[in-house]
Structures are given as structure tokens and as C-alpha cells.
Amino acid sequence: MLLLIDHLTRYRYDVPVRGVVQSHRLTPSLHDGQEVIDWQIEVSGGVMGGSFRDGAGDVVQGWSVKGPVREIEVRVRGRVATNDTAGVLRGHRESVAVEAYLRETQLTELAGGLATLARLAEGAENRLAACHLLSSAVSEAVAYTPGATQMHTTAAEALEEGEGVCQDHAHILCAVARANGVPARYVSGYLLAEGAAHQAAHAWAELFVPGLGWVGFDPANECCPDARYVRLGSGLDAREAAPIRGSARSTGAETLDVTVAVLATQQ
Amino acid sequence: MTHFNEMFESDQVRSPYAGLQAWMNGMPAALRVQKQAEAEALFRRIGITFAVYGEGGDPDRLIPFDMFPRVFTHSEWGKLERGIKQRAKALNAFLTDVYGRGEIIRAGRIPANLVYQNEAYERAVAGFVPPKGVYSHIVGIDIVRTGPTDFFVLEDNCRTPSGVSYMLESREMMMRMFPDLFRENRIAPVDGYHEALRRTLMSVAPQKCQGDPTVVILTPGHFNSAYYEHSFLADLMGVELVEGADLFVDGEYVYMRTTEGPKRVDVIYRRIDDAFLDPLCFRPDSMLGVPGLMDVYRSGGVSICSAPGAGVADDKAVYTYVPEMIRFYLGEEPILQNVPTWKCAGTDDLKYVLENLPELVVKEVHGSGGYGMLVGPKSTKDEIETFRHKILKDPSNYIAQPTLSLSTTPTFVEEGVAPRHVDLRPYCLVGERIELVPGGLTRVALREGSLVVNSSQGGGVKDTWVLAE
């Protein structure tokens, strides 16, 4: 499938800012399930900073913008050819030890009802079956409700709420997988979601299955990532895997506006 | 328990202290009191009143200075020096390995969870090799002595060990007050430390650095308990002392604001913790760091000393494996021994520890500064029982060691001169070369019988002499 992506992030500042520095994970991963045809990142008034591929295989690119500015636009456009690998991440070069993904973070701390939910995997036939069980359990436990949670909502809080978005699903799945000794990470990317534009900027989880390697699970859509998915980067939680992390030298408030369009085109 | 007295061996004066006996005997009480007051006034005037790293306590409290020097012979120091350098080399090899292929873990010599699930392990720098492959540029190794030739390493400090300003100021003080001592004894100088530190920092300039590297010291600010040391070292080295807000990222580099405009910075000797270095990589709420710093670092635009992630080598649970690291990476036997350590995470060890609490010292794995620890022989039954419950609640959070019979050195006290327990923290510099100035920080437990040398618990400092051949 050929996916066309147009992702615009606009930051508006009520007081002009003296400068902005950002760290991007906005370049599609290199793996067998996707191939970049063309890809372009523009930052209005921005100077490209250091760039490198980190130990997890993500392309990280720094940017800085000299102020004063009232508005910054980050625009990402490109085409990615994808194919279905049944969720298995193949041909992805990375060097971080998988055990490093057993650590919990503040957002994925095993609290509240998470331990009980995690126990559903007990008695599963094998690791892969356990991962599927957990992913379904997360889908069932938390209904997809935009606006029910915020950026800083923890996995335990979202579970308690019973409602959330893909970020919450992925956090909960990471937490319950780690509780079972399964290395887990949060993945951010894009999704071709017919008729549901708000899901185009998406997140899911990858769990480590010996023999297969990293396997994606998307509890929000009750499936494993296929040709509709474009993978950008990963981390222990949403904060680490964020496509854009930024900091503005300013005293005022910031308004954020994001639009993402993912379209399938003819080859 | 008998203790090794470093000056007197059954009423005979040991050779390293021979030059001090006449000095000690020739000092009437009145002169001693006067000199002590003089020293304190000097310390106060220069403002050296901070607590040693991580010890907490009142930051403005003066740490007592004891005028009686602690002395090593040339050959005693020779052995220590070889052992310290060996350890610093192995610790750095370990860090390069665990952020690379993790051979020591694959070989089954260290458990994976101890390293990769450690709070100090920074996934963000996995796969990145800092300049010259050095992670810990200043390794502070805490050493105790129990006999004429018996030295044990208590712990390693691979992040930003402090206290070196005490080593330098104590020497300065002694030379000012007792110049004759330095004419009569051949004492190796320590005043080359700041030059060696500067050399070390410059030798790890990043790949993209052109010309002479610009070095800065990054401090959390004047409210930090070690601020005095930060500004002291910056002065000595002739480099800028900066706070996070003085630095900014532009494009591929880090700059500092100066009156003549922005100046590119190549090497940052940071005295702030990993978590606060860069809100775009670590704690998003950090106000002490520099946004974007880690991207510049990982793309070779700046060096950070110690390297982010270095702390995984000085964890108390990892400590027990340092002898194994020396064998694994260097193919050598450790010159300095570890203190035998029981890990309460293991059931056999836990059983032993619980059965022998009155004889043991029990510490928190991540604790420091002499807090949260039990010194069995110095504790009441109640204290021991309370601690037993704490251990049972979370065994993996504790390690235990035998109560070591720390050596004593003569120390000036109210009644005159009396033996008090001491330890030693030398500062090993690792860059292109490994360097160690002959000396270190000797801490002394001023309370009679006390084995806790931490300044927050009644400890003081002494000048440390290494005699020339």
C-alpha cells in the first residue's frame, strides 16, 4: 500500500518567544514493513541541529528556531510504501538490550487495577498467546473515548476511568506486559483510518516475543499493525516516544494545533 | 575489636609518621587551640562549608578540619595507585560494554536485570560511544584500611564525586600554618590536580570540535551544597562556571552567552544529575538543564563529563561485581579488594544477614551519606529489630557487609591527641590517559569509637600525605 502523509503541527505563542528547541522522531523507521519513497520535514524559521540514529533504531533530529517568533509550524509530508508483516518488526536495526524495556516509568507504573488485569495472562499457552490475551483484555477494559484522558494520564488512571485513547491503551498494555516479564515499548506513528481522521496520529505497543522479536499490538483497533500503519519511533512511554519534544524560552502560554492526514494512493 | 593504628604499632612509631612525632610532642595545648581556631577562621573566610556529595545536612555548616595529617609511604601509595587506576579502567570498560554489546552479561558474569533495569541505566545513550570511550572521567573511590597491607574498596563514585576541593584546601591550609613540616618531610604535591583535570577534560573534546576545546563547569546554582567546589575548580582551571540558563542550543552546537556574544562550548563538566540535563530527553520539568543538549551530545557536537548513564557502574548492587569486571575486561586479578557483601535479594544471603544482624553493617542499595544504614555492633536491640522489619519488607533494597575494623590515625581532640577512624577518597582522572594525584580526601570520624566518617554524621577532614621515595 502507498500511504500519503501530511502532518502539520502549529505552535502559537501569546507572547513572542525568544527561541525554540525541538527534538524530533518524525522519520519513518527502516524495517521490512515500510519503505520511504520521499519524506520532507520543514520547520518554519528553523535551523537543523544534530541528527543520529539512536540505539532503538529511531532517527532523532534536533531543530532550533531563533526568536522572537509568535508562531512555529512543523510540517511533515511524504510517501511510504507499506506491506503487511502481521505486526512483526523485521529487518529493524537496533542495539538496546530488550531487558531495558522491562522498566516501568511514572506513566506506566503498575498501580491500581493493573496487577489484576496483568494476571489474565497467567496460564497462557506461550508468550505470543499471552500477548494476544493481554491486548484483547486492554481493548475490553478501556473504551475508546477521545477527550476522556489527557497527555499526563497514567496507565492506572486510564484503567480506573475505563475510557481513553490510543495513548492510554498502549500505556496499559506496556504496564501489564512488563508485569508478566514481557519487555514492552510504546510506539508512535501514523494510521490510515478510514472515516476516522482523528486517529491518523496513532500509538500502539510492541511486545517482545522470543523467536519472533518485537511484535506490534494495537489494542485501540483490536489488531496487530499491518499495511495501514507507519512506524516512527519508540520509547518506554508516550513521553519518550513523542514525535516532537520541544521547549520554548518564553513566559506566555502556548496553543497547539495538529492536523494529520493519511491517504492511500494508487501505486 | 582491635584496630590498626597507622602511627603506632605496639608503642613503636611506624616509619611514615616518624617525621610527625616531634611535631606532635612539641605542640603545647595552647598553640594547638590557637592553630585550630586559625584554620577554622581561614576555612570560613574562603567559604568552604559544603557537605560532601549527596550527604545532605546543613549546607552552610563548616566541616571540621583536623590538623594531624594522615600519611602514606611511597610504596603503600604505589599499591593503592595501581589498584585505583585498575578499577577506574575496568569501570569505564564496563560502561562502554553495557551501552554497547553487553558482552559481560552475555557471558553470564553479571545478571542482566541488575544493569538494564537499573534506574541509572540510560537507554537514551545505548549505542552511543562518548569520545575516547570514556564515561566516568573523575572516579572517586572510597577506600578503608584494616591492616598494614589490607585495603578495601567501600564504594565507587562514577558520576560527579565531590570533595576534591577539601583535598586541595587542606593541603593549602597545612602549608600555610606549618611551613616547616613541608621542609622537613618530602611530601608529594597535590597542586597539579586542576591542571590534570583540565587536561583530562580537554582530551575528550568531541569529534566536531575545532581548535582548542572550550571547557565549562555546569552547576545547578549557588543553593547547591557543593557550589563552592564548582566555583573553586572553575577558578583554578580558568574556565567559566555556568548554569543551565547560560547555555543554549543553536543548530548542531551548544553555546554560552558571554558579553562578547555567543561562544561555542565543547566540553561540559557537569555537576548536575542526568535527570536534569535536558528536558527534551529526561525530566520534562527540569529547569536546571539545557533543552536539546542530548541531541547535540549524541551527534558529536559536545562532550558531557561524566557521560550520561555513568551512574550504572557505581550502584551498590553492581559494586559486588567490580572484581569480576577487572578479570573480565583486563584479564587481571583485582589489586584492591571489595568488602565481602551479602545481597539480601538472595535467599541464602538474606538468611545469613538476618541471623547475624548485630555483627553486620546493612545499607540501602541506592542510599548514600550514611543515612538509612544499620551499624550492628553500635545499635540497640530495638534498632536492630526495627531494621529487621525494614529488610523483610523489601529485601532487594539492602546489602550487608561485615563491620570492618577501620584503621585509626592520631587526631587532635579536646584532651590532646587520640586515635580516630578514617577512610580515603582519591580522585582518579580518566581521559586520553589515566592520572592520579598522590593524595585524596581523608575523612575522619571525630566521635570516639565512631565508624561513620560522613560529614553529616560528625565527620571531619584531614590533609593526606604521600611521602616521596
Interface residues (C-beta under 8 A of the other chain):
Chain A: G19 V21 Q22 S23 V47 M48 G49 G50 S51 F52 D54 G55 A56 V60 Q61 G62 S64 K66 E94 S95 V96 A97 E99 A100 L102 R103 L236 R239 R245 G246 S247 R249
Chain B: Y99 G100 R101 G102 I105 A112 N113 V115 Y116 Q117 E119 Y121 R123 A124 V125 A126 G127 F128 F248 V249 D250 G251 E252 P279 L280 C281 P284 P291 G292 M294 D295 V296 R298 S299 G300 G301
